[in-house]
Protein backbone atom coordinates (compact mmCIF):
# COMPACT_ATOMS: atom_id res chain seq x y z
CA UNK A 1 0.00 0.00 0.00
CA UNK A 2 2.83 2.42 0.82
CA UNK A 3 5.31 1.15 -1.78
CA UNK A 4 5.14 4.41 -3.75
CA UNK A 5 7.13 6.29 -1.10
CA UNK A 6 10.66 5.80 0.21
CA UNK A 7 9.84 5.05 3.85
CA UNK A 8 13.07 5.68 5.65
CA UNK A 9 13.12 5.89 9.43
CA UNK A 10 13.29 9.72 9.52
CA UNK A 11 10.35 10.01 7.09
CA UNK A 12 8.27 7.57 9.13
CA UNK A 13 9.11 9.37 12.39
CA UNK A 14 8.19 12.73 10.84
CA UNK A 15 4.77 11.51 9.67
CA UNK A 16 4.05 9.63 12.90
CA UNK A 17 4.89 12.83 14.80
CA UNK A 18 2.40 14.77 12.68
CA UNK A 19 -0.33 12.19 13.31
CA UNK A 20 0.36 12.23 17.05
CA UNK A 21 0.27 16.04 17.06
CA UNK A 22 -3.09 16.05 15.28
CA UNK A 23 -4.57 13.47 17.65
CA UNK A 24 -3.18 15.29 20.69
CA UNK A 25 -4.49 18.65 19.50
CA UNK A 26 -7.94 17.16 18.84
CA UNK A 27 -8.13 15.75 22.35
CA UNK A 28 -6.81 19.01 23.83
CA UNK A 29 -9.35 21.06 21.87
CA UNK A 30 -12.23 18.84 22.99
CA UNK A 31 -11.19 19.00 26.64
CA UNK A 32 -10.26 22.69 26.65
CA UNK A 33 -11.62 24.86 23.82
CA UNK A 34 -9.20 27.52 22.69
CA UNK A 35 -9.54 31.27 22.40
CA UNK A 36 -7.85 33.54 19.91
CA UNK A 37 -4.71 35.35 21.01
CA UNK A 38 -1.97 37.43 19.48
CA UNK A 39 1.68 36.53 19.57
CA UNK A 40 4.45 37.39 17.14
CA UNK A 41 2.33 36.25 14.19
CA UNK A 42 0.59 39.18 12.47
CA UNK A 43 -2.90 37.84 13.23
CA UNK A 44 -4.92 36.51 16.14
CA UNK A 45 -4.69 32.71 16.14
CA UNK A 46 -6.04 29.67 17.92
CA UNK A 47 -3.98 26.60 18.85
CA UNK A 48 -5.17 24.90 15.66
CA UNK A 49 -4.12 27.86 13.53
CA UNK A 50 -0.67 27.87 15.10
CA UNK A 51 -0.36 24.09 14.63
CA UNK A 52 -1.23 24.44 10.95
CA UNK A 53 1.26 27.28 10.46
CA UNK A 54 3.90 25.37 12.41
CA UNK A 55 3.37 22.20 10.36
CA UNK A 56 3.71 24.18 7.14
CA UNK A 57 6.94 25.71 8.41
CA UNK A 58 8.20 22.27 9.48
CA UNK A 59 7.48 20.88 6.02
CA UNK A 60 9.29 23.81 4.37
CA UNK A 61 12.31 23.37 6.65
CA UNK A 62 12.52 19.66 5.86
CA UNK A 63 12.08 20.16 2.11
CA UNK A 64 14.60 22.98 2.07
CA UNK A 65 17.10 20.91 4.03
CA UNK A 66 16.72 17.94 1.70
CA UNK A 67 17.10 20.23 -1.30
CA UNK A 68 20.18 21.99 0.09
CA UNK A 69 21.92 19.10 1.86
CA UNK A 70 24.08 18.29 -1.17
CA UNK A 71 25.17 21.90 -1.43
CA UNK A 72 25.79 22.06 2.33
CA UNK A 73 28.08 19.05 2.07
CA UNK A 74 29.92 20.73 -0.78
CA UNK A 75 30.17 24.15 0.92
CA UNK A 76 31.31 22.71 4.26
CA UNK A 77 33.59 20.08 2.71
CA UNK A 78 31.72 17.22 4.39
CA UNK A 79 32.38 13.63 3.34
CA UNK A 80 28.63 12.93 3.11
CA UNK A 81 25.38 14.84 3.21
CA UNK A 82 24.19 15.99 6.65
CA UNK A 83 21.64 13.78 8.38
CA UNK A 84 17.96 14.56 7.88
CA UNK A 85 17.59 14.20 11.65
CA UNK A 86 19.05 17.71 11.85
CA UNK A 87 16.14 19.11 9.85
CA UNK A 88 13.67 17.04 11.85
CA UNK A 89 14.93 18.48 15.14
CA UNK A 90 15.03 22.02 13.70
CA UNK A 91 11.50 21.73 12.33
CA UNK A 92 10.11 20.38 15.61
CA UNK A 93 11.80 23.20 17.55
CA UNK A 94 10.33 25.71 15.11
CA UNK A 95 6.91 24.10 15.51
CA UNK A 96 7.15 24.30 19.31
CA UNK A 97 8.23 27.95 19.09
CA UNK A 98 5.25 28.84 16.88
CA UNK A 99 2.86 26.95 19.16
CA UNK A 100 4.20 28.65 22.27
CA UNK A 101 4.93 32.20 21.12
CA UNK A 102 2.96 32.55 17.86
QUIFEN-V319420 format. One record per residue. RES is the residue in one letter. NEAR is the number of other ideal C-beta (glycine too) atoms within 10 Angstrom. D_CENTER is the distance of its C-alpha to the mean C-alpha in Angstrom with 1 decimal. Layout:
res:RES near:NEAR d_center:D_CENTER
res:RES near:NEAR d_center:D_CENTER
//
This chain:
res:X near:3 d_center:24.5
res:X near:7 d_center:21.4
res:X near:6 d_center:23.4
res:X near:6 d_center:22.2
res:X near:9 d_center:18.9
res:X near:7 d_center:18.7
res:X near:11 d_center:17.3
res:X near:10 d_center:16.8
res:X near:9 d_center:15.7
res:X near:16 d_center:12.3
res:X near:14 d_center:11.6
res:X near:12 d_center:13.0
res:X near:13 d_center:11.2
res:X near:19 d_center:7.7
res:X near:12 d_center:9.4
res:X near:10 d_center:11.4
res:X near:16 d_center:8.7
res:X near:15 d_center:7.7
res:X near:9 d_center:11.5
res:X near:10 d_center:12.2
res:X near:17 d_center:10.1
res:X near:13 d_center:12.1
res:X near:10 d_center:15.2
res:X near:11 d_center:15.0
res:X near:17 d_center:14.5
res:X near:11 d_center:17.4
res:X near:10 d_center:19.6
res:X near:14 d_center:19.0
res:X near:14 d_center:19.8
res:X near:8 d_center:22.9
res:X near:7 d_center:24.1
res:X near:9 d_center:23.5
res:X near:9 d_center:23.2
res:X near:14 d_center:21.4
res:X near:8 d_center:23.0
res:X near:10 d_center:21.9
res:X near:12 d_center:21.6
res:X near:10 d_center:21.1
res:X near:15 d_center:19.0
res:X near:8 d_center:18.2
res:X near:14 d_center:16.9
res:X near:7 d_center:20.0
res:X near:10 d_center:20.4
res:X near:11 d_center:20.9
res:X near:20 d_center:18.0
res:X near:14 d_center:17.6
res:X near:18 d_center:15.0
res:X near:14 d_center:14.1
res:X near:16 d_center:14.0
res:X near:22 d_center:11.7
res:X near:22 d_center:9.3
res:X near:14 d_center:9.6
res:X near:17 d_center:9.3
res:X near:21 d_center:6.2
res:X near:17 d_center:4.6
res:X near:12 d_center:6.8
res:X near:16 d_center:6.1
res:X near:24 d_center:2.8
res:X near:13 d_center:5.4
res:X near:12 d_center:8.0
res:X near:19 d_center:7.4
res:X near:18 d_center:7.5
res:X near:12 d_center:10.4
res:X near:13 d_center:12.0
res:X near:19 d_center:12.1
res:X near:13 d_center:13.6
res:X near:9 d_center:15.9
res:X near:14 d_center:17.1
res:X near:18 d_center:17.4
res:X near:11 d_center:20.9
res:X near:10 d_center:21.9
res:X near:13 d_center:20.5
res:X near:14 d_center:22.7
res:X near:10 d_center:25.5
res:X near:9 d_center:25.3
res:X near:8 d_center:25.0
res:X near:6 d_center:27.5
res:X near:11 d_center:25.4
res:X near:5 d_center:27.0
res:X near:7 d_center:23.9
res:X near:15 d_center:20.5
res:X near:15 d_center:17.9
res:X near:12 d_center:15.9
res:X near:18 d_center:12.5
res:X near:12 d_center:11.9
res:X near:14 d_center:11.9
res:X near:21 d_center:8.9
res:X near:19 d_center:7.0
res:X near:11 d_center:8.5
res:X near:15 d_center:8.1
res:X near:23 d_center:4.3
res:X near:16 d_center:5.0
res:X near:12 d_center:8.0
res:X near:15 d_center:7.1
res:X near:23 d_center:5.6
res:X near:12 d_center:8.8
res:X near:15 d_center:10.8
res:X near:23 d_center:10.3
res:X near:17 d_center:11.2
res:X near:10 d_center:14.0
res:X near:10 d_center:15.5
res:X near:20 d_center:14.5
//
